[in-house]
Amino acid sequence: MVDESDSYKTPGQLIEALLKERRWTKRALAIVLDVSDAAVTRITKDKQPVGAHLAVVLEEVFGVEAERFMSLQQSFDLAQARFMTRPDPGRATRAALFGDLPIADMIKRGWLRANNSRDTEAVESGLIRFFGVNRAEDIEVLPHAAKKTDANCTATAPQLAWLYRVRHIASDMLVPPYNTAKAKRAISDSRALLKSAEGAAKIPRILADCGIRFVICETLPAAKIDGVCFWLDEKSPVIGMSLRFDRIDNFWFVLRHEAEHVFRRHGVVEAMLDTDLVGQKAGIGADIAEEERQANLAAQEFCVPKKMMDAFVARKAPLFSERDMKGFAKVVGVHPGIVAGQLQRITDRYDRFRTHQVKVRSIVCPNAVSDGWGDVIPIDGQ
């Protein structure tokens, strides 16, 4: 019997050894298998692969497990494929770009000029322009590419694409020089706007007058982006928001959160990309990064002063009636939906008072530089 440890490289070599062991001719095997002499020659010369059916038949004839023939065939096929396949350095690049980036959505949004995602040449050219590089291999979503955005977290490919889009739009905006003192006064004064949903419409002009570029950009699927703060240079801050949660409480919280990043000059070195800014991530616990904790605290204080909220909760817990909630909102001078949002976070009851969390996107976007929801901002060079 052929030694199982013998290092046969192909099924043909194993069959040749089995024939020699039995002193059979190839013609004898052809008769046994009921095939032509030529067929047996092709098999022993590895010019005809041993499939599953033939492997089972050979097992019956030689008493060698079919799996052994199949394993040798698989190894032989793989070795041939490696020898015949030409290395393609661009394949790994295309895998990352077309696998990780939401190409179809970027085309649909007008960020890339291509008919569809199968138009690889147009897509790669568009991505090179979009990411501002000289060749596809340098696009930031690739592991080996030089980082340019320096996001403060490991951003996903869709998040980076959104961030670059905001950067494109902000770069083309014209605003006066940024003034920190003026911006702080303006944001402080804007708290009076929290009384009604319509007050949000004034924010784009208020920020622009202070030298803050404000961009609203619809998020990409699965990106979970709420906002970002970064600087085009040391004198040009940018606030980007996605409004993925179209609610009055979320709008004001995220806006004030990003404004605090600007005031503290966060994002000058690293873009402060805020993702999934809800629940505990919107809190001020010890597990929150210090820069985010500072921004969350400022946003909470802006929406509903913490001492007043704590006192209200202490008085009314565990039962919060709609009448009490609306009365408290009137006392602190904000829309009931903003108090509702804070109560939801504190109690972890996101089903309560939802009818008060009115939508504001249709109020803000007409007065802002916005991209998405059917509208596309043309950018030079795109």
C-alpha positions in Angstrom: 0.0 0.0 0.0 1.3 3.5 -0.8 2.7 5.2 2.3 0.3 7.9 3.5 3.4 10.0 4.5 4.7 10.0 0.9 4.8 13.7 -0.3 2.9 13.5 -3.6 2.3 16.9 -5.0 -0.6 16.0 -7.4 -3.3 13.5 -7.7 -1.6 12.3 -10.9 1.5 11.4 -9.0 -0.4 9.5 -6.5 -2.3 7.5 -9.2 1.0 6.7 -10.9 2.4 5.4 -7.6 -0.7 3.2 -7.1 -0.5 1.8 -10.6 3.2 1.0 -10.1 2.5 -0.7 -6.7 -0.1 -2.9 -8.3 1.9 -3.4 -11.5 -1.1 -2.2 -13.5 -0.9 -0.5 -16.9 -2.8 2.7 -17.7 -4.9 0.7 -20.1 -5.9 -1.7 -17.2 -7.1 1.4 -15.2 -8.9 2.7 -18.3 -10.8 -0.5 -18.5 -11.6 -0.5 -14.8 -12.8 3.1 -15.0 -14.6 2.5 -18.3 -12.8 5.5 -19.9 -10.4 5.9 -22.8 -6.7 5.3 -22.6 -6.2 9.0 -23.4 -8.4 10.0 -20.5 -6.3 8.0 -18.0 -3.1 9.6 -19.5 -4.6 13.1 -19.0 -5.5 12.2 -15.4 -2.0 10.9 -14.5 -0.4 13.8 -16.2 -2.6 16.2 -14.2 -4.1 17.6 -17.4 -7.6 16.6 -16.3 -8.7 17.4 -12.8 -9.9 14.8 -10.3 -13.4 15.9 -9.4 -15.5 14.6 -6.5 -17.1 11.8 -8.6 -13.8 10.5 -9.9 -12.2 10.7 -6.4 -15.0 8.5 -5.0 -14.5 6.0 -7.9 -10.7 6.0 -7.3 -11.4 5.4 -3.6 -13.4 2.3 -4.5 -10.7 1.0 -6.9 -7.5 1.7 -4.9 -8.8 1.8 -1.3 -7.4 5.4 -0.8 -9.8 7.9 0.7 -11.4 10.3 -1.8 -10.5 13.2 0.4 -6.8 12.6 -0.3 -7.3 12.8 -4.0 -9.4 16.0 -3.6 -6.8 17.5 -1.2 -4.0 17.0 -3.7 -6.1 18.4 -6.5 -7.0 21.5 -4.5 -3.3 22.1 -3.6 -2.3 21.6 -7.2 -4.9 23.9 -8.5 -4.0 26.6 -6.0 -0.3 26.3 -6.9 -1.1 26.6 -10.6 -3.3 29.7 -9.9 -0.5 31.4 -7.9 1.9 30.7 -10.7 -0.4 31.9 -13.4 -1.9 34.9 -11.6 0.0 38.2 -12.1 0.4 40.3 -9.0 -1.9 43.4 -9.1 -0.9 46.0 -6.6 -4.0 48.0 -7.4 -6.3 45.1 -6.4 -5.9 45.7 -2.7 -6.5 49.4 -3.2 -9.7 48.8 -5.2 -10.8 46.4 -2.4 -10.5 49.1 0.2 -12.0 51.8 -1.9 -14.9 49.9 -3.4 -15.5 47.7 -0.4 -15.3 50.3 2.4 -16.5 53.5 0.8 -20.2 53.9 0.0 -19.4 54.6 -3.6 -23.0 54.2 -4.9 -24.2 56.7 -2.3 -21.4 59.2 -3.1 -22.4 59.0 -6.8 -26.0 59.5 -5.9 -25.2 62.5 -3.7 -23.3 64.1 -6.6 -19.9 63.8 -4.8 -18.4 61.7 -7.6 -18.9 62.1 -11.3 -19.5 58.6 -12.5 -22.5 56.8 -14.1 -22.4 54.0 -11.5 -20.0 52.2 -9.2 -18.9 49.8 -12.0 -17.4 52.6 -13.9 -14.2 52.0 -12.0 -12.0 54.4 -14.0 -14.4 57.3 -13.5 -14.9 56.4 -9.8 -11.1 56.3 -9.1 -10.6 59.6 -10.9 -13.4 61.1 -8.9 -12.0 59.8 -5.6 -8.6 61.2 -6.4 -10.2 64.6 -6.8 -12.5 64.2 -3.8 -9.7 63.3 -1.4 -7.3 65.8 -3.0 -4.5 63.3 -3.7 -2.3 62.5 -6.8 -3.1 58.8 -7.0 -5.6 56.4 -5.7 -3.0 54.7 -3.4 -2.8 57.8 -1.3 -6.5 58.1 -0.5 -6.9 58.4 3.3 -9.2 55.4 3.8 -6.4 53.1 2.9 -4.4 51.8 5.9 -1.0 52.9 4.5 -2.1 56.3 3.3 -0.8 59.4 5.0 -3.4 60.9 7.3 -4.6 64.4 6.5 -7.8 64.9 8.6 -6.3 63.4 11.8 -9.8 62.7 13.3 -9.7 62.2 17.0 -11.1 58.7 16.7 -10.6 55.9 14.3 -13.0 57.1 11.7 -14.6 54.7 9.3 -14.4 55.2 5.6 -18.0 56.7 5.3 -17.3 59.0 8.2 -14.1 60.2 6.5 -15.9 60.7 3.2 -18.5 62.9 5.0 -15.8 64.9 6.7 -14.1 65.6 3.5 -17.3 66.7 1.9 -17.9 69.2 4.8 -14.3 70.4 4.3 -14.9 70.9 0.6 -18.0 73.0 1.2 -16.5 75.0 4.0 -13.4 75.9 2.0 -15.6 77.7 -0.6 -17.5 79.7 2.0 -16.8 83.4 2.5 -17.1 84.7 6.1 -15.4 87.5 8.0 -12.4 86.8 10.3 -13.2 84.7 13.3 -13.6 86.6 16.6 -13.7 84.5 19.7 -15.2 87.1 22.0 -17.9 88.0 19.4 -18.7 84.3 18.9 -19.1 83.7 22.7 -21.4 86.7 23.0 -23.4 85.6 20.0 -23.9 82.1 21.2 -24.8 83.3 24.7 -27.4 85.7 23.3 -28.8 83.0 21.0 -30.1 81.1 24.0 -33.2 83.4 23.7 -33.9 81.6 20.4 -34.5 78.3 22.3 -38.1 79.3 23.1 -39.4 78.3 19.7 -38.5 76.0 16.8 -38.3 79.0 14.4 -35.4 80.5 16.4 -33.1 77.9 14.9 -33.4 79.6 11.5 -31.2 82.4 12.7 -28.2 80.3 13.7 -26.5 80.1 10.2 -26.3 83.9 9.9 -25.2 84.3 13.6 -22.3 81.9 13.2 -21.2 83.3 9.8 -21.1 86.9 11.3 -18.7 85.6 13.9 -16.4 84.0 11.3 -17.6 80.4 11.9 -18.3 78.4 8.8 -21.4 76.4 9.4 -22.2 73.5 7.1 -25.2 71.1 7.2 -24.5 67.8 5.4 -26.7 64.8 5.3 -24.9 61.8 6.8 -24.0 58.7 4.9 -25.6 55.3 5.7 -24.2 53.7 8.9 -21.9 56.7 9.6 -23.8 57.8 12.7 -22.2 61.3 12.6 -23.8 64.1 14.5 -21.3 66.9 14.1 -17.7 67.9 13.7 -15.4 70.8 14.6 -12.2 71.5 12.7 -10.2 74.4 11.5 -9.2 75.1 7.9 -6.3 77.0 9.4 -5.7 78.5 12.8 -8.1 81.4 12.1 -10.9 79.5 10.3 -13.1 77.3 12.4 -15.8 75.0 10.9 -18.8 73.5 12.5 -20.5 70.7 10.5 -23.8 69.0 11.5 -25.7 66.1 9.9 -29.1 66.6 11.6 -29.5 62.9 11.4 -31.9 63.3 14.4 -34.3 65.9 13.2 -35.3 67.2 16.7 -35.1 70.5 18.3 -33.3 69.2 21.4 -30.7 67.4 19.3 -30.1 70.4 17.1 -29.3 72.8 20.0 -27.3 70.2 22.0 -25.0 69.3 19.1 -24.6 72.9 18.0 -23.6 74.1 21.4 -21.3 71.0 21.8 -19.5 71.9 18.6 -19.4 75.6 19.5 -17.6 74.7 22.8 -15.0 72.8 20.8 -14.5 76.0 18.8 -14.2 78.2 21.9 -11.6 75.9 23.4 -9.8 75.7 20.1 -10.3 71.9 19.9 -9.9 70.6 16.4 -7.1 72.9 15.4 -4.7 70.0 15.3 -7.2 67.1 15.2 -10.7 67.2 13.7 -13.2 66.6 16.5 -15.6 64.1 14.9 -18.6 63.5 17.1 -20.4 60.2 16.3 -23.5 58.8 17.9 -23.7 61.8 20.3 -26.7 60.4 22.3 -27.4 58.7 25.6 -24.3 58.2 27.7 -22.0 59.7 25.1 -23.8 63.0 25.6 -23.1 62.8 29.4 -20.3 64.0 31.6 -19.2 60.8 33.2 -15.6 59.9 34.0 -15.5 57.5 31.1 -16.0 60.4 28.6 -12.8 62.0 27.1 -12.1 65.3 28.7 -12.6 67.4 25.6 -15.9 65.7 24.9 -16.9 66.0 28.6 -16.3 69.8 28.5 -18.4 70.1 25.3 -21.2 68.0 26.7 -21.3 70.0 30.0 -21.4 73.3 28.0 -24.2 71.9 25.8 -26.3 70.7 28.8 -25.8 74.0 30.7 -26.9 75.9 27.6 -30.0 73.9 26.9 -31.1 73.5 30.6 -28.9 74.8 33.4 -27.8 71.8 35.4 -28.7 73.1 38.8 -32.2 73.8 37.7 -32.6 70.5 36.0 -31.2 68.6 39.1 -33.6 70.5 41.3 -36.6 69.7 39.1 -35.7 66.0 38.9 -35.2 65.9 42.7 -38.7 67.4 43.2 -40.6 65.4 40.7 -38.9 62.0 40.4 -39.9 59.4 39.7 -43.1 60.8 38.1 -42.8 63.5 35.5 -46.1 64.7 34.2 -46.5 66.6 30.9 -47.9 69.6 32.7 -44.8 69.7 35.0 -42.4 69.3 32.1 -44.1 72.1 30.1 -44.2 74.4 33.2 -40.5 73.8 33.9 -39.6 74.6 30.2 -41.4 77.9 30.6 -39.5 78.7 33.7 -36.1 78.0 32.1 -37.1 79.8 28.9 -36.8 77.0 26.4 -39.1 74.9 24.1 -40.6 71.9 25.9 -38.9 69.6 23.4 -35.5 70.6 24.8 -36.5 69.7 28.3 -38.0 66.5 27.0 -34.7 65.6 25.5 -32.8 66.2 28.7 -35.3 64.2 30.7 -35.1 61.3 28.3 -31.4 61.1 28.7 -31.5 61.4 32.5 -34.3 58.8 32.9 -33.3 56.6 30.0 -37.0 56.8 28.9 -36.8 57.8 25.2 -40.5 57.1 24.7 -41.6 60.0 26.9 -42.7 63.4 25.6 -41.6 62.6 22.0 -44.4 64.7 20.5 -42.7 67.8 21.9 -39.5 67.2 20.0 -40.4 69.1 16.9 -38.5 68.9 13.7 -36.2 71.8 12.7 -34.3 70.7 9.6 -36.9 72.3 7.3 -36.5 75.5 9.3 -32.7 75.7 9.4 -31.6 74.4 6.0 -33.2 77.1 3.8 -30.9 79.6 5.6 -27.8 77.5 5.8 -25.2 76.1 3.4 -26.6 72.5 3.2 -25.9 69.4 1.2 -28.2 66.5 1.0 -31.9 65.5 1.1 -32.0 66.0 -2.7 -29.9 69.1 -2.8 -26.3 69.1 -4.1 -23.8 71.9 -3.6 -21.5 72.2 -6.6 -17.9 72.5 -5.5 -15.1 73.8 -7.8 -12.9 71.0 -9.0 -15.5 68.3 -8.2 
